Amino acid sequence: MLKLDNKPLSYDRAFTHDGIQYPANWLRLASLEEKQAIGITEVADDPWYDQRFYWGPSNPKQLDDKTETVDGEEVKTTGLKTLWSATQGEIAASLLAPSDWRIIKAKETGTNIPSTWKTYRAAVRTACNTRQTEIGNAADVPALKELLFGNATITQQKKDSEGNGVVEPDTITNEAGETVANPVAGNPVMEDVPNPAIATAWPTPI
């Protein structure tokens, strides 16, 4: 990040300093010496943090609801678990909404609701309930974030039937059918597996 007079500068934007107007492309064209000559310094960018879960880089938001007494009155503040649990209900409603007309039609005409739609709608509600339970069980803010937005798969060392880590063998068979030394012998064999720390998936729409 470039700063001048303790204020951040943006590339491709004009700026004024000591009464001089600098064009939008000046920062890209100027040399380091030219920038330093007018007092421009380069500082590290502020650490990135997910504002949905943190107030700052190392400042997580409140996880659980909290009730405190302020000036003799009880004040309740809502935690991330409650907020994200409510979001699951909103997502479930959005998934059910496109097929609501089928339920209304069946009720009004006295016909049966197709079993596929019954199954799907029930699966949406079940997933919602399960996800809300998983949110409620989150141990901390990093675990909650991983639950909701973690990668679907993780890479880990492959294990054998006894639970031991699998490693590359000492020898391999080359294209000629010869047994030769394995150049990566002893290295762990890695595999992609479903991430056990993420929330139950929503059912696939039909």
Backbone hydrogen bonds, N-H to C=O, Kabsch-Sander energy under -0.5 kcal/mol:
donor,donor_aa,acceptor,acceptor_aa,energy
2,L,9,L,-0.6
3,K,41,T,-2.9
4,L,7,K,-2.7
7,K,4,L,-1.3
9,L,2,L,-2.9
12,D,24,A,-0.9
13,R,10,S,-1.0
13,R,24,A,-0.5
15,F,22,Y,-1.6
17,H,20,I,-2.4
20,I,17,H,-2.0
22,Y,15,F,-3.5
22,Y,20,I,-0.6
26,W,23,P,-1.7
29,L,25,N,-1.7
30,A,26,W,-2.6
35,K,31,S,-2.1
36,Q,32,L,-2.5
37,A,33,E,-1.8
38,I,34,E,-0.8
38,I,35,K,-0.8
39,G,36,Q,-1.2
40,I,35,K,-2.4
41,T,3,K,-2.6
43,V,1,M,-3.1
43,V,41,T,-0.5
51,Q,49,Y,-0.9
53,F,50,D,-1.9
54,Y,50,D,-2.1
55,W,59,N,-3.6
56,G,59,N,-0.9
59,N,56,G,-1.6
61,K,53,F,-2.7
66,K,77,T,-2.4
68,E,66,K,-0.5
68,E,75,V,-2.8
70,V,68,E,-0.7
70,V,73,E,-3.6
73,E,70,V,-1.9
75,V,68,E,-3.8
77,T,66,K,-3.0
77,T,75,V,-0.5
80,L,62,Q,-2.6
81,K,63,L,-2.6
83,L,79,G,-1.9
84,W,80,L,-3.0
85,S,81,K,-2.0
86,A,82,T,-2.1
87,T,83,L,-1.6
88,Q,84,W,-1.4
89,G,85,S,-1.3
90,E,86,A,-1.7
91,I,87,T,-2.4
92,A,88,Q,-2.6
93,A,89,G,-2.2
94,S,90,E,-2.0
95,L,91,I,-1.9
96,L,92,A,-2.0
97,A,93,A,-2.2
99,S,96,L,-1.6
100,D,97,A,-1.5
102,R,99,S,-0.9
103,I,99,S,-1.1
104,I,100,D,-2.3
105,K,101,W,-2.7
106,A,102,R,-2.2
107,K,103,I,-2.2
108,E,104,I,-2.5
109,T,105,K,-2.5
110,G,106,A,-1.2
111,T,106,A,-1.1
117,W,114,P,-0.7
118,K,114,P,-1.9
119,T,115,S,-2.7
120,Y,116,T,-2.3
121,R,117,W,-2.7
122,A,118,K,-2.2
123,A,119,T,-2.1
124,V,120,Y,-2.1
125,R,121,R,-1.9
126,T,122,A,-2.4
127,A,123,A,-2.7
128,C,124,V,-2.3
129,N,125,R,-2.5
130,T,126,T,-2.6
131,R,127,A,-2.8
132,Q,128,C,-2.4
133,T,129,N,-1.9
134,E,130,T,-2.5
135,I,131,R,-2.4
136,G,132,Q,-2.2
137,N,133,T,-1.3
138,A,135,I,-1.4
144,L,140,D,-2.0
145,K,141,V,-2.6
146,E,142,P,-2.4
147,L,143,A,-2.3
148,L,144,L,-1.9
149,F,145,K,-2.8
150,G,146,E,-2.0
154,I,193,V,-2.7
156,Q,154,I,-0.5
156,Q,191,E,-2.4
158,K,189,V,-3.7
160,D,164,N,-2.5
163,G,160,D,-2.2
166,V,158,K,-3.5
168,E,187,N,-3.0
172,I,180,V,-2.7
174,N,172,I,-0.6
174,N,178,E,-2.7
177,G,174,N,-2.0
180,V,172,I,-3.1
180,V,178,E,-0.6
182,N,170,D,-2.9
185,A,182,N,-1.8
186,G,168,E,-2.2
187,N,184,V,-2.1
189,V,166,V,-2.7
190,M,188,P,-0.6
191,E,156,Q,-2.5
193,V,154,I,-2.7
195,N,152,A,-2.7
198,I,195,N,-1.3
199,A,147,L,-3.0
